[in-house]
């Protein structure tokens, strides 16, 4: 399966008999699937099926889907409701006009709701079912185009993610290769510092100092952090290669990578290791930003 971005846009249109209609679909980033669907009043029967169709194709993202439709104007009848107009005129006769008011004009009266009626011919059941089916088929075409655009952008993001993971792996290997990061090196530095303290002539409990030094050396060991970083990088690479709707799992791994990197920096008592840790933090954060775009 391919990686897909959560961002995309597509439009598809068609016609059947007197009807002309078009679908527009736009998706943007979101934590889950947030579907907002709008259809004309006379297409309510399409809405439920359209929601199911969209939910079956989009796993994650805010989706705005809009259906516009109109009938051929030649088949639409415009009628003035004369009875309603006469009642309105009669009601106005009983209203005294202020000197600053002008009498009602015809165009103003026709703008009153219910005076002008737009009458559209009704489709029979067979025609209506055929129209609904074709509208849904056009929606499927729009979803195909949307998926293609999201996959194209997802492929570009996938290349960035792969490159970032490679760099995170390189930095982890560099940290692992540093001679100063081992527990033995830490203990040696602490031993040297203890020896310097003892040479000052002050009264120190040497046994207690050595115990504290051993504890500090153990706390400064980053073996577990490096192992977990390598494991997370391996898992993330496998997910990116697999593809599909993996955004949530990648986001979890980004959090774990960030946590291990922060711990590594907190434990560091070596200049080179600190520099690598800071670069790791930058790479992990940039990787996490890109992950937010994946479905």
Buried (B, 14 or more C-beta within 10 A) or exposed (E): EEBBBBBBBBBBBBBBEBBBBBBBBBBBBBEEBEBEBEBEEBBEBBBEBBBEBBEEBBBBBBBBBBBBBEBEEEEEEEEEBEEBBEEBEEEEEEEEEEEEEEEBEEEEBEEEEEBBEEEEEEBEEEBBEBBBEBBBEBBBBBBEBBBEBBBEBBBEBBEBBBEBBEBBBBBBEBBBEBEBBBBEBBBEBBBEEBEEEEEEEEEEEEEEBBEEBBEBBEEBBBEEBBEBBBEBBEBBBEBBEEBBBBBBBBBBBBBBBBBBBBBBBEBBBBEBBBBBBBBBBEBBBBBBEBBBBBB
